């Protein structure tokens, strides 16, 4: 599906007018809902308070460097079917570069790779895993037993942490530090003692056991705001509107419409979707008893930060595009100059210098540290993995802290995640933090948008379906449902 499709026939109200929908928030959930409903014939107006789209998955010109930087490195996996569908809808699917293998590194430079083979799922990564020198035989046997326990199903959120689950299943500390934690902290942006069993198990079962395709890693090859900015054209081409730098201050539900307060003006719509983060929703809720159940859910959520550390060097310090960095504060290295340049022409020579982003997920320990302290720490640790960094000259550098990057996937949280429906029949909720069935990821955000769009349409008797099915299980995993 592409943005050049002809304008759809409008969805009409009983009065014969086009059904109008206000969407508050230009993050991925709001964009997904707005694009899906625009395609279905609703007249959508999207309000975003920032001057760009993408929300927490966006980029901007950094004032200290003059460079375009993402607020944090975002990746996706092959199992992110709705996100992939969204890229196809916008016509940007060619802006993702896919990788089939992950490189893990220890300080000192020792490295190991894990990737798919021709073996059937769930054993497709077994050959590389058996050769993986960064884990002992005892580590690997324990990991194998735990993976076997995950094969039949994802355990329910029972109020226990995934770290407790790992210890119950006999995982060594080294296996936790070099295998389970690097994957989960990056995927869920939280420490293992604060991750529910259900979310932790889901990452490994759905992404790494069900099929080789599910575990492929995709990295955007353009700045994030360029990736998602095309959603504005998609909505406008279908009769909708997108308003940037437009903060919604309030909304007032009524029996046959919703009034939205923007810049001191009241604008009337037939429906409203709030796709703002949980931390912002309380400020626009009506002061009424109908808002109380939502407020009671909101107080159950806490956020977790991500820190991105950017370096521009005068030379290339590694030929790797990316790597998982173990046993240090910095956790991932993405050589963005290689990813960006090689995406358009893999055989083209690289420009002089190198642009790296280092990522620290669940970066609570860095929040109070100064920019210079973080840069010194990151550069010192980077040189432990790539000694060439000692000789390279840093041309520019910066630190980007996303303090409220994701919601914390804590044990017991699932029961507090709201559905799209509210006490007001014409008001709906969306967001990665709502009941999407997924943790706080780009896939979870897009699922939230599609789910809400689908629920809104269904309340009108419209049987539109926007949510895309999961990838099917392959190999022996087809025996489990």
DAQUIMO-V817170 format. One record per residue. RES is the residue in three letters. SS is DSSP state (h for helix, s for strand, l for the rest). PSI is psi as a letter, one per 30 degrees, with the letter a starting at -180 (* if undefined). Layout:
# DAQUIMO-V817170
((RES;SS;PSI) (RES;SS;PSI))
This chain:
# DAQUIMO-V817170
((UNK;l;k) (UNK;l;l) (UNK;l;g) (UNK;l;g) (UNK;l;l) (UNK;l;l) (UNK;l;k) (UNK;l;l) (UNK;l;k) (UNK;l;k) (UNK;l;k) (UNK;s;k) (UNK;l;l) (UNK;l;f) (UNK;l;f) (UNK;l;g) (UNK;l;l) (UNK;s;k) (UNK;l;k) (UNK;s;k) (UNK;s;k) (UNK;s;k) (UNK;s;k) (UNK;s;j) (UNK;l;k) (UNK;l;g) (UNK;s;a) (UNK;h;e) (UNK;h;e) (UNK;h;e) (UNK;h;e) (UNK;h;e) (UNK;h;e) (UNK;h;e) (UNK;h;e) (UNK;h;e) (UNK;h;e) (UNK;h;e) (UNK;h;e) (UNK;h;f) (UNK;l;g) (UNK;l;l) (UNK;s;j) (UNK;s;k) (UNK;s;j) (UNK;s;k) (UNK;s;k) (UNK;l;k) (UNK;l;f) (UNK;l;l) (UNK;l;g) (UNK;l;l) (UNK;l;l) (UNK;s;f) (UNK;l;b) (UNK;l;f) (UNK;l;i) (UNK;l;l) (UNK;s;l) (UNK;s;l) (UNK;s;j) (UNK;l;k) (UNK;l;f) (UNK;l;f) (UNK;l;f) (UNK;l;g) (UNK;l;l) (UNK;s;j) (UNK;s;k) (UNK;s;k) (UNK;l;f) (UNK;l;l) (UNK;l;k) (UNK;l;k) (UNK;s;l) (UNK;s;l) (UNK;s;l) (UNK;l;f) (UNK;l;f) (UNK;l;i) (UNK;h;e) (UNK;h;e) (UNK;h;e) (UNK;h;e) (UNK;h;e) (UNK;h;e) (UNK;h;e) (UNK;h;e) (UNK;h;e) (UNK;h;f) (UNK;l;g) (UNK;l;g) (UNK;h;f) (UNK;h;g) (UNK;h;g) (UNK;s;k) (UNK;s;k) (UNK;s;k) (UNK;s;k) (UNK;l;f) (UNK;s;k) (UNK;s;k) (UNK;s;k) (UNK;s;k) (UNK;s;k) (UNK;l;l) (UNK;l;k) (UNK;l;f) (UNK;l;f) (UNK;l;k) (UNK;s;l) (UNK;s;l) (UNK;s;k) (UNK;s;k) (UNK;s;l) (UNK;l;l) (UNK;l;a) (UNK;l;f) (UNK;l;l) (UNK;l;l) (UNK;l;k) (UNK;l;g) (UNK;l;g) (UNK;l;f) (UNK;l;g) (UNK;h;e) (UNK;h;e) (UNK;h;e) (UNK;h;e) (UNK;h;f) (UNK;l;f) (UNK;l;j) (UNK;l;f) (UNK;l;f) (UNK;l;k) (UNK;l;l) (UNK;h;e) (UNK;h;e) (UNK;h;e) (UNK;h;e) (UNK;h;e) (UNK;h;e) (UNK;h;e) (UNK;h;e) (UNK;h;e) (UNK;h;e) (UNK;h;e) (UNK;h;e) (UNK;h;f) (UNK;h;f) (UNK;h;e) (UNK;l;e) (UNK;l;l) (UNK;l;k) (UNK;l;l) (UNK;l;l) (UNK;l;j) (UNK;l;g) (UNK;l;f) (UNK;l;l) (UNK;s;l) (UNK;h;f) (UNK;h;e) (UNK;h;e) (UNK;h;e) (UNK;h;e) (UNK;h;e) (UNK;h;e) (UNK;l;g) (UNK;l;h) (UNK;l;k) (UNK;l;l) (UNK;h;e) (UNK;h;e) (UNK;h;e) (UNK;h;e) (UNK;h;e) (UNK;h;f) (UNK;h;d) (UNK;h;e) (UNK;h;e) (UNK;h;e) (UNK;h;e) (UNK;h;e) (UNK;h;e) (UNK;h;e) (UNK;h;e) (UNK;h;f) (UNK;l;h) (UNK;l;l) (UNK;l;k) (UNK;h;f) (UNK;h;f) (UNK;h;g) (UNK;l;k) (UNK;s;l) (UNK;h;e) (UNK;h;e) (UNK;h;e) (UNK;h;e) (UNK;h;e) (UNK;h;e) (UNK;h;e) (UNK;h;e) (UNK;h;e) (UNK;h;e) (UNK;h;e) (UNK;h;f) (UNK;h;e) (UNK;l;e) (UNK;l;l) (UNK;l;e) (UNK;h;e) (UNK;h;e) (UNK;h;g) (UNK;l;k) (UNK;s;k) (UNK;s;k) (UNK;s;k) (UNK;s;k) (UNK;l;g) (UNK;l;l) (UNK;l;k) (UNK;h;e) (UNK;h;f) (UNK;h;e) (UNK;h;e) (UNK;h;f) (UNK;h;f) (UNK;h;f) (UNK;h;e) (UNK;h;e) (UNK;h;e) (UNK;h;e) (UNK;h;e) (UNK;h;e) (UNK;h;f) (UNK;l;g) (UNK;l;g) (UNK;l;a) (UNK;s;k) (UNK;s;k) (UNK;s;j) (UNK;l;l) (UNK;l;h) (UNK;l;j) (UNK;l;k) (UNK;s;k) (UNK;s;f) (UNK;s;l) (UNK;s;k) (UNK;s;j) (UNK;s;k) (UNK;l;l) (UNK;l;e) (UNK;l;g) (UNK;l;l) (UNK;s;k) (UNK;s;k) (UNK;s;k) (UNK;s;j) (UNK;s;j) (UNK;l;h) (UNK;l;g) (UNK;s;k) (UNK;s;k) (UNK;s;k) (UNK;s;k) (UNK;s;l) (UNK;l;e) (UNK;s;l) (UNK;s;k) (UNK;s;k) (UNK;s;j) (UNK;l;h) (UNK;l;l) (UNK;l;l) (UNK;h;e) (UNK;h;f) (UNK;h;f) (UNK;h;e) (UNK;l;e) (UNK;l;f) (UNK;l;f) (UNK;l;k) (UNK;l;l) (UNK;l;i) (UNK;l;l) (UNK;h;f) (UNK;h;f) (UNK;h;f) (UNK;h;e) (UNK;h;e) (UNK;h;e) (UNK;h;e) (UNK;h;e) (UNK;h;e) (UNK;h;e) (UNK;l;f) (UNK;l;f) (UNK;l;k) (UNK;l;l) (UNK;s;l) (UNK;s;k) (UNK;s;l) (UNK;s;k) (UNK;s;k) (UNK;s;k) (UNK;s;j) (UNK;s;k) (UNK;s;k) (UNK;s;j) (UNK;s;l) (UNK;l;f) (UNK;l;l) (UNK;l;k) (UNK;l;f) (UNK;l;l) (UNK;l;g) (UNK;l;k) (UNK;l;e) (UNK;s;l) (UNK;s;k) (UNK;s;k) (UNK;s;k) (UNK;l;l) (UNK;l;g) (UNK;l;l) (UNK;l;e) (UNK;l;k) (UNK;l;e) (UNK;s;k) (UNK;s;k) (UNK;s;j) (UNK;s;i) (UNK;h;f) (UNK;h;e) (UNK;h;e) (UNK;h;e) (UNK;h;e) (UNK;h;e) (UNK;h;f) (UNK;h;e) (UNK;h;e) (UNK;l;j) (UNK;l;f) (UNK;l;f) (UNK;l;k) (UNK;l;k) (UNK;l;k) (UNK;l;l) (UNK;l;k) (UNK;l;a) (UNK;s;k) (UNK;s;j) (UNK;s;k) (UNK;s;k) (UNK;s;k) (UNK;s;k) (UNK;s;j) (UNK;s;l) (UNK;l;h) (UNK;l;h) (UNK;h;e) (UNK;h;f) (UNK;h;f) (UNK;l;e) (UNK;l;f) (UNK;l;k) (UNK;l;l) (UNK;h;e) (UNK;h;e) (UNK;h;e) (UNK;h;e) (UNK;h;e) (UNK;h;e) (UNK;h;e) (UNK;h;e) (UNK;h;e) (UNK;h;e) (UNK;h;e) (UNK;h;e) (UNK;h;f) (UNK;h;f) (UNK;h;e) (UNK;l;j) (UNK;h;f) (UNK;h;f) (UNK;h;f) (UNK;h;e) (UNK;l;f) (UNK;l;k) (UNK;l;k) (UNK;s;j) (UNK;s;e) (UNK;s;l) (UNK;s;l) (UNK;s;l) (UNK;s;k) (UNK;s;j) (UNK;s;j) (UNK;s;j) (UNK;s;e) (UNK;s;h) (UNK;s;e) (UNK;s;l) (UNK;s;k) (UNK;l;k) (UNK;l;i) (UNK;l;l) (UNK;l;k) (UNK;l;f) (UNK;h;f) (UNK;h;e) (UNK;h;f) (UNK;h;f) (UNK;l;k) (UNK;l;l) (UNK;l;l) (UNK;l;f) (UNK;s;k) (UNK;l;a) (UNK;l;f) (UNK;l;j) (UNK;l;f) (UNK;l;g) (UNK;s;k) (UNK;s;l) (UNK;s;k) (UNK;l;l) (UNK;l;l) (UNK;l;f) (UNK;l;f) (UNK;l;a) (UNK;l;i) (UNK;l;f) (UNK;l;f) (UNK;l;l) (UNK;l;a) (UNK;l;i) (UNK;l;l) (UNK;h;e) (UNK;h;e) (UNK;h;e) (UNK;h;e) (UNK;h;e) (UNK;h;e) (UNK;h;e) (UNK;h;e) (UNK;h;e) (UNK;h;e) (UNK;h;e) (UNK;h;e) (UNK;h;e) (UNK;h;e) (UNK;h;e) (UNK;h;e) (UNK;h;e) (UNK;h;f) (UNK;l;g) (UNK;l;g) (UNK;l;k) (UNK;l;g) (UNK;l;k) (UNK;l;k) (UNK;l;f) (UNK;l;k) (UNK;l;k) (UNK;l;l) (UNK;l;l) (UNK;l;k) (UNK;l;l) (UNK;l;l) (UNK;l;l) (UNK;h;b) (UNK;h;f) (UNK;h;f) (UNK;h;f) (UNK;h;f) (UNK;l;k) (UNK;l;*))
